[in-house]
Amino acid sequence: MKSAFNRSILALAAILFVAGASQASAQQKPLKKYESGTKDFWTHPPDDWFLGDETEAQKGLAPPSGPPTGASEAELAAMMKKIKLPAGFNIEVYASNVLAARQMAWGDKGTLFVGSFGLGNVYAIKDNGGKREVKTILKGLNMPTGLAFLDGSLYVIATDKLIKYENAEANLDNLGAGKVVYDDMPPYAAHGWKYIAVDKDGWFYLPFGPPFNIGLPPTSVSQIRRVDPKTGNAELVALGVRNSVGGDVDPRSGKYWFTENARDWMSDDIPSDKLNMISRMGEHFGYPYCHQGDLPDPKFAMGHKCTEFTPPVVKLGAHVAPLGMKFYTGDQFPAEYKNNILIAEHGSWNRHKYQGARIKRVIVDADGKNAKSEIFASGWLEGDAGYLGRPADIVLAKDGSILVADDWAGAIYRISYKK
């Protein structure tokens, strides 16, 4: 009996020793660090390239994965009851099973085209007498997050190629291979996904993100270009941009405004993500030297002062991840919403307590003065880190309502207003 008891004590001691050793090993595990300043890193980045160099304070943080099949009809119905909106506004599910939904664009005949993140798909949503059909019209593309519709053609940007599909709405079942109209773009997967904004001349604003969290970027990225899809001509309009996946042309001034995701791994509360406006050709917005307009990078400032660079019009908050944005030009919302900016905030990962996962409203003059912001729609985030959905883009509908793409739930929502 005594022998059995002793064996039990020894076994328990062994278990406690192994558990303690395992815990000590985890605590001693070195911080992740990446040699991201090499061409090999850009062209063959590790799977977790986006993590950047870990810090002790934020060690172990990583982007969460959404449900691979999106949210069910029941989950979406329950979610709609949790979304908070100003009085008079209503939200409903416009379409489900639009997996990893990103940028949206309307066709001339009412087809809603939707890009995707990670899946390689482009979708078309047709409204057949109130019943909406979601059809996958393109597959196997390289991160086709950005798209636009112009003069009967669908344009899709897939990391390093801008592809034109002519007469798209008449050929949804067979778009063919399309025609590459611009490809002067690096093939880096890292921050290579893009967004398209069309100006009054039919040129496209395209952002080019750097292939890492922070570092001295290759000369072909950390910039915004303006591209003519008809000729392939392009011009460089802004530098010092980290990761922009949203922008729109101001209907009042014709100037381009864009959202920007700031760097990770400084802390939970800095730096702030940004809303910027390009007021002159060739402006530099600070990356990697300066963040949020007034915060020198601890490593890459290298003697530069923040006063050398263009500050943001609005600081949106740390790690809110602003993506798609639109100027509201419809007539359904109250008059005070006219020409306001609505921003889809995708939400945090490099923060212990997430924030974002909402739609922000920015009221601002055409010259960027007198800006103020407020939360327009929220409720996609529960607790410290529980996503129900993650808004990724916004598009205006003909009736003046807006549609919101959610790449976490794989759905499109409609937000309308009625007195």
HELIX and SHEET records of a PDB file:
HELIX    1   1 LYS A    2  GLN A   28  1                                  27    
HELIX    2   2 LYS A   39  THR A   43  1                                   5    
HELIX    3   3 TRP A   49  LEU A   51  5                                   3    
HELIX    4   4 GLU A   73  MET A   80  1                                   8    
HELIX    5   5 ALA A  168  ALA A  170  5                                   3    
HELIX    6   6 CYS A  306  GLU A  308  5                                   3    
HELIX    7   7 ALA A  335  TYR A  337  5                                   3    
SHEET    1   A 4 PHE A  89  SER A  96  0                                        
SHEET    2   A 4 ALA A 411  TYR A 417 -1                                        
SHEET    3   A 4 ILE A 402  ASP A 406 -1                                        
SHEET    4   A 4 PRO A 391  LEU A 396 -1                                        
SHEET    1   B 4 ALA A 101  TRP A 106  0                                        
SHEET    2   B 4 LEU A 112  SER A 116 -1                                        
SHEET    3   B 4 VAL A 122  ASN A 128 -1                                        
SHEET    4   B 4 LYS A 131  LEU A 138 -1                                        
SHEET    1   C 4 GLY A 146  LEU A 150  0                                        
SHEET    2   C 4 SER A 153  ILE A 157 -1                                        
SHEET    3   C 4 LEU A 162  TYR A 165 -1                                        
SHEET    4   C 4 LYS A 179  TYR A 182 -1                                        
SHEET    1   D 5 ALA A 197  VAL A 198  0                                        
SHEET    2   D 5 PHE A 204  PHE A 208 -1                                        
SHEET    3   D 5 GLN A 223  VAL A 227 -1                                        
SHEET    4   D 5 ALA A 234  LEU A 239 -1                                        
SHEET    5   D 5 GLU A 283  HIS A 284  1                                        
SHEET    1   E 4 GLY A 247  VAL A 249  0                                        
SHEET    2   E 4 TYR A 256  GLU A 260 -1                                        
SHEET    3   E 4 SER A 272  MET A 277 -1                                        
SHEET    4   E 4 VAL A 314  ALA A 318 -1                                        
SHEET    1   F 2 CYS A 290  HIS A 291  0                                        
SHEET    2   F 2 LEU A 295  PRO A 296 -1                                        
SHEET    1   G 4 PRO A 322  PHE A 327  0                                        
SHEET    2   G 4 ILE A 341  GLU A 345 -1                                        
SHEET    3   G 4 ARG A 358  ILE A 363 -1                                        
SHEET    4   G 4 LYS A 372  ALA A 377 -1                                        
SHEET    1   H 2 LEU A 381  GLU A 382  0                                        
SHEET    2   H 2 GLY A 386  TYR A 387 -1                                        
END                                                                             
